[in-house]
Amino acid sequence: MLHGRPVAVLGGARIPFCRQHTAYADVGNLGMSVRTLGAVVEKFGLHGQQLGEVALGAVLKHSSDWNLGREAALSSGLSPLTPGITMQRACGTSLDTIIHVANKIATGQIESGIGGGSDTTSDVPIVFSPAFRKRLISVSTAKTAMDRLARFTNGFSFKELKPELPGVGEPRTGKSMGQHCEDMAKEWHIPREEQDALAFASHQKLAAAYERGFFDDLVVPFRGVSRDNILRTDTTLEKLATLKPAFDRTSGRGTLTAANSTPLTDGAAACLIASDEWAAQHGHEVLCHIRDVHVSAVDFIHGEGLLMAPTVAVAEMLARNNLTLQDFDIYEIHEAFAAQVLCTLRAWESADYCRDRLGLAAPLGSIDPAKMNPVGSSLAAGHPFAATGARIVATAAKQLKERGGGRCLISICTAGGMGVVAILER
């Protein structure tokens, strides 16, 4: 549990999430972060105010983004005396930035801060080969023009000019996250029909939430876009069933498709959190409190499912808080893939898995499907890797306000076989 003072979530904002190479094709992480931070500043009247910390992150970023948090803070409208830090934990990044700020608030180091993240798969870093980089460094240290020319041309091969693109595959297995999730779907016998149904429901719920105005104060227009452009209101289960497998195209048993997997996405999100005292002094409503957070990992290199770590993290966090899986009113489970969500639910219901892997005397059990991702999630909104956690926290906090109280479980799987989870309460 968080020790020390209660940590309040006051709300958040994000730009619409967009499919790669569309509205934000020429906007990098800094531009998206500045727009999103600026929206939080405007929403809460923070112009010129000094906060204790701005923590931002990005998974795919240029070397020039090394100080992303501070640079975005300097352009956000906050006081230039506000510090900034840049963090990364794959898909859990912005939940981790919120945890970082929350721990500082809980221990009394600071009174308020913003956590968030951005990611672009349109403006990705493309680098020269190691051989060509070494050649350029050698040239830069030469003393004369003739020496520079000699170092550049000596042994040169055009193969050195082949660029290296950023990858989302696991370095230790060589498999993409989708390929790993295909393995999980086969292990847990998750049928294609269940995956498509979950994806379809995500789009329906997100569209309904937009229609009733739920996102009016959460999503700010940017680059002429006011809604997530991945959201589909014209799709049907029949259309989803016609799509071909995206990751296992040859075995005849592939079930993950472009529709029941999150697309490559650009976007940013951020949340304002504070002590209760700071919120009261500045006239801000407390939407909920962060009760606890936890991170776990699995040994995916030796056989565990890459995206199964949330099953472990949730079990450990529940035990620490003397809660059961059913003691929640909302479950915000990141939809990296429909199969990942379904594998997680299946594992919690499995007596064998809960006994052998989680060390529990009984299975954690099932959850009410109506309480899971009530306003849609990543399959419909998209998944800019480092923005998803802050999107979920802001969305969950507003839902708890709408309900007038309750408890939310947040669960996010990440690359590298990790899971980042949290409990929010109002």
N, C-alpha and C positions, 0 to 999 in steps of 0.2 A: 504494500500500500504506500501511497505517497505520505511521507512523514512531514510534520510541520503544519503550516497554515493551509487551509483549503485553497484550491486553485479554481478560479471561475472562468468559464468560457463565456465571452460576451458576444460572440458572433463572428462572422467572416464574410468574405466575398471572393468571387472568382470571375474570370472571363469565360465566355462560352468555350467549351472544348471543341476543337476542330480536327477533322481528319488531316493527316499530313499532306503537304503540298496543296493546301487550299487557302483559306483566308489568311493564315499566318506564315505562309511560305517564306516571306522575307523578313520575319520578325524573330529575333533570337530570344534566348532566355532572359536577358536583361530587359528588353522591351516589354515582354509579357509580365515580368515580375514588377516592373515600375508601374504599369497600368493597374495591376491587381493590388499592390500596396497602396497606390494612390486612391483606389476605391475604398479600401479599409479606412484610410485617413479621412476621406470625405464622409464616409458613412458615420463615423464616430467622432467627427469634429476634432481630429488630432493635429490639425495644422500647427506647425511650430512647436509641438509638444515633444519633450524628451522622454522616450521610453527606455526601459532597462536593457532591452535586447531585441534585435530583429534577426531571426534565424531562418535562412532560406536554403534550399538545396536544389540540385539538378543532377540527373543521372548522366545524360548526354550533354556535355558542355565543352566549349572551346577553352583553351588554356587561358584566354583573356578573361574568362568568367571565374577565375580563381577566387576573387573577392566579391562574388555575386551579392551576398547578403548586405555588405556594407555599401556597395555601389548602388544597389536598388534603394536602400534606405536614404541615401543622399539625394536621390531624385524623387522621393515619395511625397515630400511636403512635411515630413517630420523634422524636428530639430536636427541639425547636423551633429549634435552632441550624442545622438542615439547610436550605440555600437551595432555592428552587424557581424554575423558569422555565417559561413557557408558549410553545409553538411551534406552527407549522402549515405543512405542505406537502401539502394535500389528502390523498389516500389514502396517501401515503408518510409521513405525519406521525410515527407512533410509531417507524418505522424511523429516521427522522431524529433523533428525540429520543435514541434509543440511540446513533446516530452522534455526536451532540453530547456525550453523556457519555463515550463511548469515546475521543474525541479528547482530552478533558481528562485521562483516565486515562493514555493513551499518552504524553502530554507531561509527566506528573508533576504536574499541577496539583492533582489529587485522587486518592484511592485507590479510591473506590467511589461508586456512584450508581445511580439507578433511572430508566429511560426507559419511557415508555408513552403511552397516550392513551385518550380516550373519545369517543363521539359518540352523540347522540340525534337521531332524526328524529321523535320524538314531542313533545318539548318544545323546539320551534324558536322562534327570535326572530321575532316579528311586529311590525313597526314601522308608525307612521303615515306618511302620504305626506309628501314634502318640504315641500309647502305648509303642511300642518297642523303639522309640526314647527317651521317658522319662525314660525307664528302663536303657538304655545305659548311659544317663546323670547321673542318680543316681549312677550307678556303677562307673563312672569316679570320683565321689566325695568321694568314700569310702576310708578309711584310711588303711585297712588291706586286705590281700588276702581273709581271711574268710568272712569279711564283703562284699567284692565285690561279692564273690560266692553267699552269702545269698541274696543280692539284685538282683542278676541276676535270681536266681531260684525261689524266693518267688512269688507264684501266676502266674508263667510263663505259657503261652499258645502258642501253635504253630500257632494259628491264628494271633498272633502278627507279625509273619514273613511274612505275606502276603504283598507284596510291593504295593506302590501307584505309578501309572503311570501318567505322565502329560496328561492333557486333553485339548481339544480344544473346549469343550462345554462352553456355557454361564452359569456361576454360578447362575445367577438369574432366568434362565428359564429351565436349564437342557437340552436344545436343542443344537445340534451341529450347526455350521454355515450353513452346507448343509440343515439341516432340516428347519432352519429359511428361507433360500433362496427358499426352496420348497413352504413354505407358501406365500412368495412374488410372486413366479411364478403363483400360483393359484389366488392370489388377482388381479394381473395385466393381467391374462389370456395370459400368454406367452406360446405358443405351443412348443412342443418338437422339431418340425422341424426347427423352427427359432433358437433354441439353438444349435442344431447340425450344422446348416449352419454357424453360427458364429464361432464355434469351428473349423470346417473344413477350413474356410477362414483364421483363425489365423495360422494354420499349413502351409497353402499354402504361406502366406505372409512371415512368418519367414523363410521358406525354400528358397524362392526366394531372400530374403535379404542376406542369407548366400551365395548363389550361385553367387551373383554379388559382393561379397566381402565387403558388408557393415559392417560386424562385425569383419573384419580382425584386426582392431586396438582397438576393444572394448572387445573382448573375448580372454582371454589368456589361453593356454592349462594348464591342471592340472590333475595329476594322469592318464595320458594317454588319456584324453578326450579333444577334441577340439571343440565340438559342444554340445549344450543342448541335453542330451540323451532322453528327453521326446518327442522331435520333431519327428513327423511321416511324412514320405514322401510317404508311401505306402497305406495310409488309403483312404477310399471313404465315401461318404455320406451314401451309402448302408450299409457299415460295421458299421458306427456309429449308424444307425437305429436299429441294432440288439442287442445293449447293453441293459441290464436291468437297471431299476431305482436303484440308489445307496442309496437314503435316505428315500424314501417313497416306500417301497416294497410291501405294503399290500392293499393300497386303490384302486389300479388300475388306479390312476391318477398321479402317480409320473412321473416327466419329467427330473429330474437331473440325469445324468449318470456319469460314470468314465471319459467319453470323453468330456462332456461339463462342467466339473468341473475341477479345477486345482488339480493335484496330490500332495501328500506330497513330498516335494522337499528339497534337500540340495544345498546350494550355498552362494555366497557372491558377493557384488558389492560396488563400492566406486566412488566418484566424487571429483575433485579438483575445488574449487571455490576461488575467490580472488577479490580484488579491481582492477579497471582498471589500476591504477598506478603500482600495484605490477606485474600484468600481463605484462605490457609494459617493466618494468625494467628487468624482467626475460625472455623476448623474447617469451612469450606464446600468441597464438591467442585467442581472446575472441570469443567463439562460440555463446553465447547469454547472455542475462541478466535475472535475476529473477525479474519480475515486482511486483508480489504480491503473498501472500500465505494466506491460511485461513483454520481453523478447525471448524467443527460443530458437533453436536451430535443430536440423535433422542431418543425419549422415547420408545424404543422397548419393554420395560417391560409392557407397557400399550397399546400395539397394533400397534405401528409403525413398519415398516419393519426394521429388524436389519441392513441391508446393504443399506438403503436409505439415509443415512446422506450426501453423496456427492451431492444429489440433492439440499439440503439446503445450503451446503457450497459453491457450485458453484454459486447459485443464489445470495447469500450475497456478494460474491467476485465480481461478475459482476456488481452489483449495485454500489459498492464502486469505481469501475474503469470506470463507465459509458460505459460499453461494453455490447453487446448483445451476445447471445450464438453463433451466426453466424459469429462473428468477429474473427474467428480463422482459421488458415491454417492447423493445425494438432490437433487432439484430442487423447491424450494418456489416455485411460480409462482402468484401471486395470481390467483384466478379472478373478476375483476370481471365478466366475461362469458365464457362458454365460447368464443365466437368470438374474443375477444381473445387467449386462450391459444393457440388454433389458428392464428391469424394470425401470432403470434410464432414458433411452431414452424415454420410454413411459410416464413417469411422467413429464418430461420437455415438452412433447407435449400436456399434459392434461390441459385443461382450468380449470377444477374443482380442480385438485391438486395444480396447480400454484396459484389459487385464495385462496383456503381454507388453504393450508399448507404453501405456500411460500409468501402469501400476495401480489401477483402480479395482476395487472389489466388484463394481457393477458398472455397466455402461453409463455414459453421461446422458444418453437418451436423445429424444427428438425435440425439435422446436416447432412452433406453430408457423406454417409457411406464410400466413397472412402478416406475421410480424417481421418477416425478413425483407430488408430493402424496400420499405413501403412506398418510397417515391422513386424507385428505379435505382440503378447503380451503373457500374462501369461498362457493361455490355451495351447499354444504350447511350450513356453520356460520353464514353471514351475513357482512355487511361493514359494521360501524360504522366509518366512514371512517378516523378517527384511531386506531383500536384494532388494525387488521389487521396492521401491521408487528410490533408487540410479540407478538401472537398467533403469528405465523409464527416469530419468533426463538425464543420459548420452546418451541414445538413442534419446531422443527428441532434445537435443542440437546438435547432429551430423546431424539430419534431417534438422534442421533450417539452419545449415551451408551449406548443400547440396543445399537447396532451394535458398540460397543467401539472406534470410530474411524471416520474417513472425512471426507468433504468435502461441504458443502452449498452450492448456489447458490440465493440468494434473489432474486426478481425481482418488483417491484411497479410497476404503471402508475398514473399519477395524472392528475387533471384538469389542464388547462393544458398538456398535451402533454409531461409529464416522466416519467422512469423512475428509480426508486431501487433499487439492487441491492447485494448484499453476498455475501461468501464467509465461511462458517463452517468451522472445522476442528477435529478432535479427533485 
